[in-house]
Amino acid sequence: QVQLVESGGGLVQPGGSLKLSCAASGDSLDRYEVGWSRRIPGKERELIATLRAFHFEHCAQVAKGRATITRDNAKNMVFLQMNNLGPEDSANYYCHAKVIGTSVSSWGPGTQVTVSS
């Protein structure tokens, strides 16, 4: 089963952007649907976007028009770029991967993003 580790979190100015990376090991991401979710303190975890292969992308309403998820299978990595951030986007962001056609999934430990001036 694949192991995932996120990076790229930190402090972001309001109106700024984030680009998060997720490095996978232990298996190739070729056969996985990948995605990003986040947990805002005091709220349930919410899905941001998922990507199957290179052609299908699901994007939650909270992120439409602001988020782009990409993958680099050669590097076994997944990326999230999100623009026009506000304080409401402060959260712990998680990378996840699910074997296509199964319910087997893996999650990274998360990376904290704080949007503040």
C-alpha positions as CSV (number, residue, x, y, z in Angstrom):
1,Q,0.0,0.0,0.0
2,V,1.3,3.4,-0.9
3,Q,2.6,5.8,1.8
4,L,2.1,9.5,1.4
5,V,3.8,12.6,2.8
6,E,2.7,16.2,2.2
7,S,4.8,19.3,2.2
8,G,4.5,22.9,1.3
9,G,2.3,24.2,4.1
10,G,2.9,27.3,6.1
11,L,1.8,30.9,6.5
12,V,0.1,32.5,3.5
13,Q,-1.1,36.0,3.1
14,P,-4.8,36.6,2.4
15,G,-5.3,36.7,-1.3
16,G,-2.2,34.6,-1.8
17,S,-1.7,31.0,-3.2
18,L,-0.6,27.7,-1.9
19,K,1.1,24.9,-3.7
20,L,1.3,21.7,-1.8
21,S,3.2,18.6,-2.8
22,C,2.6,15.0,-1.9
23,A,5.3,12.4,-2.3
24,A,4.3,8.7,-2.6
25,S,6.4,5.7,-1.8
26,G,5.9,2.0,-1.6
27,D,3.8,1.7,-4.7
28,S,3.3,3.5,-8.0
29,L,0.5,6.0,-8.2
30,D,-0.4,4.8,-11.7
31,R,-3.2,2.7,-10.4
32,Y,-4.6,5.2,-7.9
33,E,-7.1,7.9,-7.9
34,V,-5.5,10.7,-5.9
35,G,-6.9,13.7,-4.1
36,W,-6.7,16.4,-1.5
37,S,-8.9,17.1,1.5
38,R,-8.7,19.4,4.4
39,R,-9.8,19.7,8.0
40,I,-10.7,23.1,9.4
41,P,-10.5,23.1,13.2
42,G,-13.9,22.3,14.7
43,K,-15.3,21.1,11.4
44,E,-15.5,17.8,9.5
45,R,-12.9,16.9,6.9
46,E,-13.9,18.1,3.5
47,L,-12.9,17.0,0.1
48,I,-11.1,19.6,-2.2
49,A,-10.4,17.7,-5.4
50,T,-9.7,14.3,-6.8
51,L,-8.0,13.2,-10.0
52,R,-8.2,9.9,-11.8
53,A,-5.5,9.4,-14.4
54,F,-5.0,12.7,-16.1
55,H,-8.5,13.2,-17.5
56,F,-11.0,13.2,-14.8
57,E,-11.2,15.7,-12.0
58,H,-13.7,16.2,-9.3
59,C,-13.6,19.5,-7.5
60,A,-15.6,20.4,-4.5
61,Q,-17.7,23.6,-4.6
62,V,-15.4,25.1,-2.0
63,A,-12.5,25.0,-4.4
64,K,-14.1,25.5,-7.8
65,G,-12.3,28.1,-9.8
66,R,-9.5,28.3,-7.2
67,A,-8.0,24.8,-7.0
68,T,-6.0,22.7,-9.4
69,I,-4.8,19.2,-8.7
70,T,-2.1,17.6,-10.8
71,R,0.0,14.5,-10.8
72,D,3.4,13.5,-12.0
73,N,3.4,9.7,-12.2
74,A,7.1,9.6,-13.2
75,K,8.0,11.3,-9.9
76,N,5.2,9.6,-8.0
77,M,3.9,12.9,-6.8
78,V,0.6,14.8,-6.5
79,F,0.2,18.6,-6.3
80,L,-2.5,21.0,-5.2
81,Q,-2.5,24.6,-6.2
82,M,-5.1,26.9,-4.7
83,N,-5.4,30.6,-5.3
84,N,-7.1,33.6,-3.7
85,L,-6.9,32.2,-0.2
86,G,-8.8,33.6,2.7
87,P,-8.6,33.0,6.5
88,E,-11.4,30.4,6.0
89,D,-8.9,28.3,4.1
90,S,-6.7,27.8,7.1
91,A,-6.7,24.1,7.7
92,N,-4.7,20.9,7.8
93,Y,-4.4,19.7,4.2
94,Y,-4.2,16.0,3.4
95,C,-3.2,14.0,0.4
96,H,-4.9,10.7,-0.2
97,A,-4.9,7.9,-2.8
98,K,-7.3,5.1,-3.5
99,V,-6.7,2.1,-5.7
100,I,-9.1,2.5,-8.6
101,G,-12.0,0.1,-8.4
102,T,-11.5,-0.6,-4.7
103,S,-12.1,1.1,-1.3
104,V,-8.5,0.7,-0.3
105,S,-7.1,4.1,0.5
106,S,-4.1,5.8,2.0
107,W,-3.7,9.2,3.7
108,G,-0.8,11.3,4.5
109,P,-0.3,12.9,7.9
110,G,-1.2,16.3,6.6
111,T,0.4,19.7,6.3
112,Q,-0.9,22.8,8.1
113,V,-1.8,25.9,6.1
114,T,-2.5,29.2,7.9
115,V,-3.9,32.2,6.0
116,S,-3.2,35.3,7.9
117,S,-1.7,38.8,7.6
